[in-house]
Amino acid sequence: MNTTQFDRIRTGKGFIAALDQSGGSTPNALLQYGIKQDSYSNEEEMYALVHEMRTRIIKSFAFDSQYILGAILFENTMDRSIDGQFTADYLWEKKGIVPFLKVDKGLADLENGVQLMKPFSGLNDLLKRAAERNIFGTKMRSLIKEANLAGIKQVVEQQFAIGNQIAQMGLVPIIEPEVDIHSADKETSEKLLKDEIFDQLSKLGKDVKVMLKLSIPTENNFYSDLMKDPHVVRVVALSGGYTQAEANDKLAHNHGLIASFSRALSQGLTAEQTDDDFNTMLSKTIRDIYEASIT
């Protein structure tokens, strides 16, 4: 583990940019960016376009380590280059931003009020490749839609089992059991979720470190006690479908909780913008998210 990167993530001021839309969500990410589905005819063309979009974001002067601690990449992005360097190396060596990798394969069908992660195949091989590409940590997402104790327990157990596997490979896992912001019993789900997370943290080996990526809680500062657990490097928040303004407002009321936004980060950016307009908008977005993250 790179101790400079670890210290930056643990104590740095700023937020984590989520640039990890994968196969299923890439068409929507491109559409939000102003590129329609009839602009590409196969997966390779689609991934080339999304890499152009991510490259434009990453190379922008606005995408600066003064505000951004880390960036989460999709596997396809990890394997591509920016200016002749693999994306993770460019992020760290040129920008001073710590690279993470999304490793899950998407969500399984709804059962017990939750969507577990689909079964993993070839995870160790992917983690070895990630280590070779100088990736610091990983991210994997589950989804909680109802306050169902059995389902929430399954989500957290699955997340920590795989998180342990990732930690043994020398990477820091971001555990992401998202609670649907539209859930009718979101606050109850968050209480059950926190109890289950504490239970799993208590079972970790002494030196195992994890990060948590959680929905912004209904009750302000609800996750403050999780931030104090010795196993937890950092607690970050997802935007979860809130607009950028809503997400920033809610985040600012939670001290110590920092952003790891995806849609809220790229909101308003389009392919046809001039570089000046693109960079101006990205700069404002990044500063606003940063300000909400350092409260």
GINORKA-V70027 format. One record per backbone hydrogen bond with DSSP energy under -1.0 kcal/mol. CO is the residue of the C=O (numbers start at 0). NH is the residue of the N-H. Records with the same first field share a line. If there is no record, write none. Layout:
CO: NH  NH
//
This chain:
1: 5
2: 6
3: 7
4: 8
5: 9
6: 10
7: 11
14: 68  69
16: 71
21: 25
24: 28
25: 29
26: 30
27: 31
28: 32
29: 34
30: 33
32: 270
35: 38
36: 39
41: 45
42: 46
43: 47
44: 48
45: 49
46: 50
47: 51
48: 52
49: 53
50: 54
51: 55
52: 56
53: 57
54: 58
59: 62
61: 63
63: 66  67
66: 14
68: 97
69: 16
70: 99
71: 18
72: 101
73: 77
74: 78
76: 79
79: 86
81: 84
84: 81
85: 89
86: 90
87: 91
88: 92
89: 93  94
90: 96
97: 70
98: 135  136
99: 72
100: 138
105: 117
110: 113
112: 144  145
113: 110
114: 142
115: 107
121: 125
122: 126
123: 127
124: 128
125: 129
126: 130
127: 131
128: 132
129: 134
130: 133
135: 171
136: 100
137: 173
138: 102
139: 175
141: 177
142: 114
143: 179
145: 147
147: 151
148: 152
149: 153
150: 154
151: 155
152: 156
153: 157
154: 158
155: 159
156: 160
157: 161
158: 162
159: 163
160: 164
161: 165
162: 166
163: 167
165: 170
166: 169
171: 137
172: 210
173: 139
174: 212
175: 141  177
177: 143
179: 182
182: 185
184: 188
185: 189
186: 190
187: 191
188: 192
189: 193
190: 194
191: 195
192: 196
193: 197
194: 198
195: 199
196: 200
197: 201
199: 202
200: 203
204: 207
209: 232
210: 174
211: 235
213: 237
218: 221
220: 223
222: 226
225: 228
228: 231
230: 209
233: 211
234: 257
235: 213
236: 259
238: 241
242: 246
243: 247
244: 248
245: 249
246: 250
247: 251
250: 253
253: 256
257: 236
258: 15
260: 17
261: 265
265: 268
269: 272
273: 277
274: 278
275: 279
276: 280
277: 281
278: 282
279: 283
280: 284
281: 285
282: 286
283: 287
284: 288
285: 289
286: 290
287: 291
288: 292
289: 293
//
